[in-house]
Amino acid sequence: MKMKFLGLLAIAFLMSLGLKAQEGRQTELSEKLKQHVKILASDSLEGRGLGTEGRILAQNYIAGHFKEIGLTPYNDEGYFQHFDLRINLVHVSGANVVGYLKGSDPDLKDEYILIGAHYDHLGYRKSDDEKVIFHGADDNASGVATVIELARYFASNPGLVKRSIIFIAFDAEESGLLGSGKFVSENKIFDVNEIVAMFSLDMVGMYKANKGLDFKGLGTLNGGNDLAQPIVLAQGLILKNTSAKIEAQTDTWPFGEKGIPAIHAFTSTKSPYHKPEDTFEKLDYEGMAKITTFMQAVITEMLSIPEIVPSKRFERLQKPYAVHFNTGVTAGLGSSRHKYPDEFYIAKSVFALNAGLFVQMHIGDKLTLQPEVLLQLDGSKSAEGHFSRQSVIIPVNLHFNLVNQYGGMFKVYPFAGAYFRNSFGGKNGGDELDFDEIYNKQEWGLNLGLGTDLMKWQIKLTGQRSLTNLLQTSENEIIPMGWYFSVGYKF
């Protein structure tokens, strides 16, 4: 009994030593991450904006660490993929910082996993002859710091590197994902068709404040959730948003457009997003270390599994005529009036409004079908003073997307369609509307308009014209019509 007790004490002691060693490694990792962010988000780097000397200092800092870690340079000239950019009327040069580790497995080494983060930010503005610097600690010194430490980990553990790994710090993300776009379209070293998965670490510095890590795009990998969940449970990480949709607002998007599974690691915008106050001391470095350790484990698994392929859902979304849905709310203000064709005049308009729900069915990139269910108040001036009615109206419009960028985050489109109306109340002057003998309770009509979708917001200008006589009698014809300016929000 005594020996058994001593044995249990020995096991407990060894476990405590292991836990202390793990805590020590995490503390050391936290300090390394903090040091990177402190330098990259310092005043001397001027917010790492295009055209600033600070951006070049950031490039050299990252390249210096890639060299010290032992990554193979992008080409014979070093770690930089140089490219030219034109932003409005200004020509500037850009540079991605790229290094890689070649895999050791004969069957897997020609496949690549890419781990990236953009290093550029918003630079600075002048105020009263002083520089106001947008430091960009969370956005995105945090992601760059994590990429550097992931590179250090895998370079120090070459036995794990079965597939090859590309490590890249993208330029010009804030200007429209230009650096990642240039890598996908113009790099001469890597065949993008051999990249089986990519990760973009963009804003990973606020894990605790945002209560977890978003891993959007994990569902683009076949078996991605099954691979990650045991690691999540073992490490006690909170993982959210593991959908099969590619994030369009970061460097995952150019890869997703090529059909490459792409995952966005992100702790949300609770930090002072795009403000000068996004400084290094506000970040959660323990959380960043936790995320880095999680990424180490996930990528380690991916480096050796026999096959990495896109999920069926992601493949369906990539097809030219793939269908997916959004829902939302909308409200509109405008004016309505009645046309009297037999008497050759249009009555004066009155205030009109509507509000309700909509569904969007996206059919490929070019078409969106949007049915709505609205409560609408409209009317017109009349001989009795003021005509008003309350209705349920169901418009169904087809949008033709002339512009569709960033995964549907920005669209411009004309649209046309039809509507059905069922009126349930109203007045003409002081009298209630008689839908039994005088007025048509139901109505059909046409819609025509122009709209734009910007991220989750929708803005539309819609014209309506009835095809149904307001009156039940055919002796006189009155045609309702109106215009509405509406704003919608997609869930």
DRENLUM-871841 format. One record per residue (C-alpha): residue number from 1; x, z, y. Coordinates in steps of 0.2 Angstrom, whole numbers. Layout:
BEGIN
(pt NUM; (X; Z; Y))
...
***
This chain:
BEGIN
(pt 1; (0; 0; 0))
(pt 2; (14; 4; 12))
(pt 3; (23; -12; 8))
(pt 4; (7; -22; 11))
(pt 5; (5; -13; 28))
(pt 6; (23; -17; 33))
(pt 7; (20; -35; 28))
(pt 8; (5; -36; 39))
(pt 9; (15; -28; 54))
(pt 10; (29; -41; 51))
(pt 11; (17; -55; 52))
(pt 12; (9; -48; 67))
(pt 13; (26; -47; 75))
(pt 14; (31; -65; 71))
(pt 15; (14; -71; 78))
(pt 16; (17; -61; 94))
(pt 17; (34; -69; 96))
(pt 18; (27; -86; 93))
(pt 19; (13; -83; 106))
(pt 20; (26; -77; 118))
(pt 21; (37; -92; 115))
(pt 22; (22; -103; 118))
(pt 23; (18; -94; 134))
(pt 24; (36; -96; 140))
(pt 25; (35; -115; 136))
(pt 26; (19; -117; 146))
(pt 27; (26; -107; 161))
(pt 28; (42; -117; 161))
(pt 29; (31; -133; 160))
(pt 30; (20; -126; 175))
(pt 31; (35; -124; 185))
(pt 32; (42; -141; 182))
(pt 33; (25; -149; 187))
(pt 34; (24; -138; 202))
(pt 35; (42; -144; 208))
(pt 36; (37; -162; 206))
(pt 37; (21; -161; 216))
(pt 38; (30; -150; 229))
(pt 39; (43; -164; 232))
(pt 40; (31; -179; 230))
(pt 41; (18; -171; 242))
(pt 42; (31; -165; 255))
(pt 43; (31; -170; 273))
(pt 44; (47; -180; 271))
(pt 45; (38; -192; 260))
(pt 46; (25; -196; 274))
(pt 47; (10; -197; 262))
(pt 48; (18; -211; 252))
(pt 49; (8; -224; 261))
(pt 50; (12; -243; 261))
(pt 51; (25; -247; 273))
(pt 52; (32; -230; 274))
(pt 53; (50; -224; 270))
(pt 54; (42; -210; 261))
(pt 55; (35; -222; 248))
(pt 56; (52; -228; 244))
(pt 57; (58; -211; 242))
(pt 58; (44; -208; 230))
(pt 59; (49; -223; 220))
(pt 60; (67; -218; 219))
(pt 61; (62; -200; 214))
(pt 62; (52; -206; 200))
(pt 63; (65; -219; 194))
(pt 64; (78; -206; 195))
(pt 65; (69; -195; 183))
(pt 66; (65; -209; 171))
(pt 67; (84; -213; 171))
(pt 68; (88; -194; 168))
(pt 69; (75; -193; 154))
(pt 70; (83; -208; 145))
(pt 71; (69; -221; 147))
(pt 72; (73; -239; 145))
(pt 73; (72; -248; 162))
(pt 74; (59; -261; 165))
(pt 75; (72; -275; 166))
(pt 76; (90; -278; 169))
(pt 77; (89; -274; 187))
(pt 78; (81; -257; 184))
(pt 79; (65; -248; 184))
(pt 80; (56; -258; 197))
(pt 81; (43; -272; 195))
(pt 82; (43; -279; 213))
(pt 83; (29; -289; 220))
(pt 84; (22; -296; 236))
(pt 85; (5; -291; 244))
(pt 86; (-5; -297; 258))
(pt 87; (-17; -284; 266))
(pt 88; (-27; -292; 279))
(pt 89; (-14; -301; 290))
(pt 90; (0; -290; 285))
(pt 91; (13; -295; 271))
(pt 92; (21; -280; 262))
(pt 93; (31; -278; 247))
(pt 94; (26; -267; 232))
(pt 95; (34; -259; 217))
(pt 96; (28; -252; 201))
(pt 97; (41; -240; 193))
(pt 98; (42; -244; 174))
(pt 99; (51; -237; 159))
(pt 100; (48; -237; 141))
(pt 101; (52; -230; 124))
(pt 102; (53; -242; 109))
(pt 103; (44; -236; 93))
(pt 104; (53; -233; 77))
(pt 105; (40; -239; 64))
(pt 106; (43; -257; 59))
(pt 107; (25; -260; 57))
(pt 108; (19; -251; 74))
(pt 109; (34; -253; 86))
(pt 110; (27; -270; 93))
(pt 111; (11; -261; 99))
(pt 112; (11; -251; 115))
(pt 113; (2; -236; 122))
(pt 114; (3; -236; 141))
(pt 115; (3; -219; 151))
(pt 116; (1; -222; 170))
(pt 117; (-2; -214; 187))
(pt 118; (-2; -221; 204))
(pt 119; (10; -213; 216))
(pt 120; (5; -221; 233))
(pt 121; (-7; -212; 244))
(pt 122; (-14; -214; 262))
(pt 123; (2; -211; 272))
(pt 124; (-1; -203; 289))
(pt 125; (-10; -206; 306))
(pt 126; (-4; -202; 323))
(pt 127; (-13; -189; 333))
(pt 128; (-7; -184; 351))
(pt 129; (10; -191; 346))
(pt 130; (11; -181; 330))
(pt 131; (10; -187; 312))
(pt 132; (-5; -180; 303))
(pt 133; (1; -182; 285))
(pt 134; (-11; -185; 270))
(pt 135; (0; -176; 257))
(pt 136; (-9; -182; 242))
(pt 137; (-4; -167; 231))
(pt 138; (-19; -169; 219))
(pt 139; (-21; -187; 223))
(pt 140; (-10; -192; 215))
(pt 141; (7; -182; 214))
(pt 142; (-2; -172; 200))
(pt 143; (-4; -187; 189))
(pt 144; (14; -193; 193))
(pt 145; (21; -176; 189))
(pt 146; (12; -176; 172))
(pt 147; (18; -193; 168))
(pt 148; (36; -188; 171))
(pt 149; (34; -173; 159))
(pt 150; (25; -183; 146))
(pt 151; (40; -195; 147))
(pt 152; (52; -180; 145))
(pt 153; (43; -173; 130))
(pt 154; (42; -190; 120))
(pt 155; (60; -194; 124))
(pt 156; (65; -177; 118))
(pt 157; (55; -180; 102))
(pt 158; (60; -198; 96))
(pt 159; (53; -194; 79))
(pt 160; (36; -194; 86))
(pt 161; (37; -211; 94))
(pt 162; (31; -223; 80))
(pt 163; (22; -235; 92))
(pt 164; (31; -239; 108))
(pt 165; (26; -231; 125))
(pt 166; (26; -238; 142))
(pt 167; (27; -225; 156))
(pt 168; (22; -232; 173))
(pt 169; (20; -226; 191))
(pt 170; (8; -239; 200))
(pt 171; (9; -244; 218))
(pt 172; (-5; -249; 230))
(pt 173; (-19; -241; 220))
(pt 174; (-27; -234; 236))
(pt 175; (-27; -252; 243))
(pt 176; (-38; -259; 228))
(pt 177; (-29; -256; 212))
(pt 178; (-16; -269; 217))
(pt 179; (-1; -262; 207))
(pt 180; (-10; -260; 191))
(pt 181; (-18; -277; 194))
(pt 182; (0; -285; 196))
(pt 183; (6; -277; 181))
(pt 184; (-8; -284; 170))
(pt 185; (-7; -301; 178))
(pt 186; (12; -304; 183))
(pt 187; (24; -293; 173))
(pt 188; (36; -304; 163))
(pt 189; (42; -291; 150))
(pt 190; (27; -284; 141))
(pt 191; (13; -294; 133))
(pt 192; (-3; -285; 138))
(pt 193; (-11; -291; 122))
(pt 194; (1; -279; 113))
(pt 195; (-5; -264; 124))
(pt 196; (-18; -255; 112))
(pt 197; (-23; -241; 124))
(pt 198; (-19; -235; 141))
(pt 199; (-21; -218; 150))
(pt 200; (-23; -216; 169))
(pt 201; (-19; -199; 175))
(pt 202; (-27; -198; 192))
(pt 203; (-30; -181; 200))
(pt 204; (-27; -169; 186))
(pt 205; (-23; -154; 197))
(pt 206; (-39; -144; 198))
(pt 207; (-44; -140; 180))
(pt 208; (-50; -122; 183))
(pt 209; (-60; -126; 199))
(pt 210; (-69; -140; 191))
(pt 211; (-71; -131; 174))
(pt 212; (-63; -144; 163))
(pt 213; (-55; -161; 161))
(pt 214; (-65; -178; 162))
(pt 215; (-58; -190; 149))
(pt 216; (-69; -205; 154))
(pt 217; (-66; -220; 143))
(pt 218; (-62; -210; 127))
(pt 219; (-77; -219; 119))
(pt 220; (-68; -236; 121))
(pt 221; (-57; -231; 107))
(pt 222; (-64; -232; 89))
(pt 223; (-64; -214; 83))
(pt 224; (-57; -208; 99))
(pt 225; (-69; -193; 100))
(pt 226; (-65; -188; 82))
(pt 227; (-47; -189; 86))
(pt 228; (-48; -178; 101))
(pt 229; (-60; -165; 96))
(pt 230; (-49; -155; 84))
(pt 231; (-36; -154; 97))
(pt 232; (-48; -148; 110))
(pt 233; (-54; -134; 98))
(pt 234; (-36; -129; 93))
(pt 235; (-31; -128; 112))
(pt 236; (-47; -121; 119))
(pt 237; (-48; -136; 132))
(pt 238; (-64; -140; 140))
(pt 239; (-66; -159; 138))
(pt 240; (-80; -168; 148))
(pt 241; (-87; -186; 150))
(pt 242; (-80; -195; 135))
(pt 243; (-90; -211; 138))
(pt 244; (-86; -229; 132))
(pt 245; (-87; -234; 151))
(pt 246; (-71; -239; 160))
(pt 247; (-68; -230; 176))
(pt 248; (-68; -244; 190))
(pt 249; (-61; -233; 204))
(pt 250; (-43; -231; 196))
(pt 251; (-30; -240; 187))
(pt 252; (-40; -241; 171))
(pt 253; (-50; -255; 177))
(pt 254; (-38; -270; 177))
(pt 255; (-34; -265; 159))
(pt 256; (-52; -263; 154))
(pt 257; (-56; -280; 161))
(pt 258; (-43; -287; 148))
(pt 259; (-53; -278; 134))
(pt 260; (-39; -264; 132))
(pt 261; (-46; -247; 129))
(pt 262; (-42; -237; 145))
(pt 263; (-45; -218; 147))
(pt 264; (-46; -209; 164))
(pt 265; (-39; -191; 164))
(pt 266; (-47; -183; 179))
(pt 267; (-52; -165; 185))
(pt 268; (-64; -172; 199))
(pt 269; (-63; -171; 218))
(pt 270; (-65; -153; 222))
(pt 271; (-48; -153; 230))
(pt 272; (-47; -159; 248))
(pt 273; (-49; -177; 243))
(pt 274; (-42; -189; 255))
(pt 275; (-38; -176; 268))
(pt 276; (-22; -169; 275))
(pt 277; (-26; -152; 267))
(pt 278; (-22; -159; 250))
(pt 279; (-6; -149; 248))
(pt 280; (5; -143; 234))
(pt 281; (1; -125; 235))
(pt 282; (-18; -127; 231))
(pt 283; (-16; -135; 214))
(pt 284; (-19; -126; 197))
(pt 285; (-2; -128; 188))
(pt 286; (-7; -118; 173))
(pt 287; (-22; -130; 171))
(pt 288; (-10; -145; 173))
(pt 289; (2; -138; 160))
(pt 290; (-14; -136; 148))
(pt 291; (-18; -154; 151))
(pt 292; (-1; -160; 148))
(pt 293; (0; -151; 132))
(pt 294; (-17; -159; 127))
(pt 295; (-10; -176; 131))
(pt 296; (5; -173; 121))
(pt 297; (-5; -169; 106))
(pt 298; (-18; -184; 108))
(pt 299; (-4; -197; 111))
(pt 300; (6; -190; 96))
(pt 301; (-9; -193; 85))
(pt 302; (-11; -211; 92))
(pt 303; (7; -215; 90))
(pt 304; (6; -214; 71))
(pt 305; (-12; -218; 66))
(pt 306; (-13; -234; 56))
(pt 307; (-24; -244; 68))
(pt 308; (-30; -242; 86))
(pt 309; (-44; -254; 90))
(pt 310; (-58; -254; 103))
(pt 311; (-75; -246; 99))
(pt 312; (-90; -257; 95))
(pt 313; (-99; -250; 110))
(pt 314; (-84; -255; 121))
(pt 315; (-83; -272; 113))
(pt 316; (-102; -275; 117))
(pt 317; (-100; -270; 135))
(pt 318; (-86; -283; 137))
(pt 319; (-96; -297; 131))
(pt 320; (-102; -309; 145))
(pt 321; (-120; -305; 142))
(pt 322; (-119; -287; 138))
(pt 323; (-134; -276; 143))
(pt 324; (-133; -259; 150))
(pt 325; (-145; -248; 161))
(pt 326; (-145; -237; 176))
(pt 327; (-159; -226; 183))
(pt 328; (-162; -220; 200))
(pt 329; (-173; -215; 215))
(pt 330; (-177; -225; 230))
(pt 331; (-186; -223; 247))
(pt 332; (-190; -236; 260))
(pt 333; (-197; -237; 278))
(pt 334; (-203; -253; 286))
(pt 335; (-219; -261; 293))
(pt 336; (-234; -270; 286))
(pt 337; (-247; -281; 293))
(pt 338; (-261; -293; 288))
(pt 339; (-262; -312; 290))
(pt 340; (-279; -321; 293))
(pt 341; (-276; -339; 288))
(pt 342; (-294; -344; 292))
(pt 343; (-292; -338; 309))
(pt 344; (-274; -343; 312))
(pt 345; (-267; -326; 318))
(pt 346; (-257; -311; 311))
(pt 347; (-263; -294; 316))
(pt 348; (-251; -282; 324))
(pt 349; (-240; -272; 312))
(pt 350; (-241; -253; 308))
(pt 351; (-228; -241; 300))
(pt 352; (-226; -242; 281))
(pt 353; (-216; -232; 268))
(pt 354; (-213; -231; 250))
(pt 355; (-204; -220; 237))
(pt 356; (-201; -219; 219))
(pt 357; (-191; -222; 204))
(pt 358; (-181; -238; 197))
(pt 359; (-172; -244; 182))
(pt 360; (-158; -257; 182))
(pt 361; (-155; -268; 167))
(pt 362; (-138; -276; 170))
(pt 363; (-136; -293; 160))
(pt 364; (-118; -297; 161))
(pt 365; (-110; -298; 178))
(pt 366; (-122; -310; 187))
(pt 367; (-139; -304; 184))
(pt 368; (-148; -287; 186))
(pt 369; (-167; -285; 182))
(pt 370; (-174; -270; 192))
(pt 371; (-192; -264; 189))
(pt 372; (-198; -250; 201))
(pt 373; (-213; -238; 201))
(pt 374; (-217; -233; 219))
(pt 375; (-230; -224; 229))
(pt 376; (-233; -235; 245))
(pt 377; (-242; -232; 261))
(pt 378; (-246; -248; 271))
(pt 379; (-259; -256; 282))
(pt 380; (-262; -266; 298))
(pt 381; (-270; -265; 315))
(pt 382; (-289; -271; 313))
(pt 383; (-304; -273; 323))
(pt 384; (-309; -255; 319))
(pt 385; (-292; -249; 325))
(pt 386; (-281; -245; 310))
(pt 387; (-282; -250; 292))
(pt 388; (-272; -240; 280))
(pt 389; (-271; -239; 261))
(pt 390; (-262; -229; 248))
(pt 391; (-256; -237; 232))
(pt 392; (-245; -237; 216))
(pt 393; (-235; -253; 217))
(pt 394; (-224; -260; 203))
(pt 395; (-211; -272; 209))
(pt 396; (-200; -281; 197))
(pt 397; (-185; -290; 205))
(pt 398; (-171; -301; 198))
(pt 399; (-154; -299; 207))
(pt 400; (-141; -313; 207))
(pt 401; (-125; -304; 210))
(pt 402; (-115; -316; 222))
(pt 403; (-101; -302; 223))
(pt 404; (-98; -290; 208))
(pt 405; (-82; -280; 209))
(pt 406; (-74; -264; 202))
(pt 407; (-86; -263; 187))
(pt 408; (-102; -265; 197))
(pt 409; (-97; -252; 209))
(pt 410; (-99; -265; 223))
(pt 411; (-112; -279; 223))
(pt 412; (-120; -290; 235))
(pt 413; (-135; -300; 230))
(pt 414; (-151; -309; 235))
(pt 415; (-166; -305; 224))
(pt 416; (-183; -311; 221))
(pt 417; (-198; -306; 210))
(pt 418; (-216; -301; 209))
(pt 419; (-226; -285; 211))
(pt 420; (-242; -278; 205))
(pt 421; (-252; -265; 216))
(pt 422; (-266; -253; 212))
(pt 423; (-274; -245; 227))
(pt 424; (-282; -228; 226))
(pt 425; (-287; -223; 244))
(pt 426; (-287; -228; 262))
(pt 427; (-297; -230; 278))
(pt 428; (-302; -244; 290))
(pt 429; (-305; -235; 306))
(pt 430; (-314; -219; 301))
(pt 431; (-322; -226; 285))
(pt 432; (-315; -224; 268))
(pt 433; (-311; -240; 259))
(pt 434; (-324; -247; 247))
(pt 435; (-315; -254; 232))
(pt 436; (-331; -256; 223))
(pt 437; (-339; -270; 234))
(pt 438; (-328; -274; 248))
(pt 439; (-309; -273; 245))
(pt 440; (-299; -278; 230))
(pt 441; (-292; -263; 221))
(pt 442; (-278; -273; 212))
(pt 443; (-266; -285; 220))
(pt 444; (-252; -297; 215))
(pt 445; (-238; -303; 226))
(pt 446; (-221; -309; 229))
(pt 447; (-204; -300; 234))
(pt 448; (-189; -308; 242))
(pt 449; (-174; -299; 249))
(pt 450; (-155; -295; 250))
(pt 451; (-146; -280; 244))
(pt 452; (-130; -271; 241))
(pt 453; (-124; -258; 228))
(pt 454; (-110; -247; 234))
(pt 455; (-105; -235; 220))
(pt 456; (-120; -225; 217))
(pt 457; (-130; -231; 232))
(pt 458; (-141; -245; 234))
(pt 459; (-147; -253; 251))
(pt 460; (-160; -266; 251))
(pt 461; (-171; -276; 264))
(pt 462; (-187; -282; 255))
(pt 463; (-201; -294; 261))
(pt 464; (-218; -293; 252))
(pt 465; (-232; -305; 253))
(pt 466; (-248; -304; 243))
(pt 467; (-255; -318; 233))
(pt 468; (-272; -309; 232))
(pt 469; (-285; -309; 245))
(pt 470; (-287; -291; 252))
(pt 471; (-306; -294; 252))
(pt 472; (-317; -297; 236))
(pt 473; (-327; -311; 245))
(pt 474; (-320; -328; 246))
(pt 475; (-328; -332; 263))
(pt 476; (-314; -324; 273))
(pt 477; (-295; -322; 268))
(pt 478; (-284; -308; 273))
(pt 479; (-266; -308; 266))
(pt 480; (-256; -291; 266))
(pt 481; (-237; -293; 270))
(pt 482; (-223; -282; 275))
(pt 483; (-204; -278; 276))
(pt 484; (-195; -263; 270))
(pt 485; (-178; -256; 272))
(pt 486; (-174; -245; 257))
(pt 487; (-160; -234; 251))
(pt 488; (-158; -229; 233))
(pt 489; (-147; -218; 223))
(pt 490; (-142; -221; 204))
(pt 491; (-140; -206; 193))
***
